[in-house]
Amino acid sequence: MSEVIPSKDGTARTIECVLSASDSYIETLSFQAINAQPGLVELVIRTQLLSAKNPAEKRVKSRTCVPLAQIAEMRNAIDQFLKYAASSSYEPATS
């Protein structure tokens, strides 16, 4: 599931999607353009432990900035992997 999250000033948008989820844990990936650095995108992986003292708190697990062109390369790599997975006996691991 992906969600567009508008910024407070309404200029930048963040796209967030769930990477993994269970009854006690959620891991998300977000993409956000960096206004001060055109052409760069911030990628952030966050975790949320639902059994924690503050279950709504999201902690940053990883953060990196990449050029927009690399996002397109990542999309191509994912597409290639999905084609491979669909045409082989590959079965994704279940959690």
PERADA-V657609 format. One record per helix or strand. SS is the DSSP state (A for helix, B for strand). FROM is the first residue (numbers start at 0). TO is the last residue. If there is no record, write none. Layout:
ss/from/to
SS/FROM/TO
SS/FROM/TO
//
This chain:
ss/from/to
B/1/5
B/12/20
B/24/32
B/39/48
B/58/66
A/67/86
//
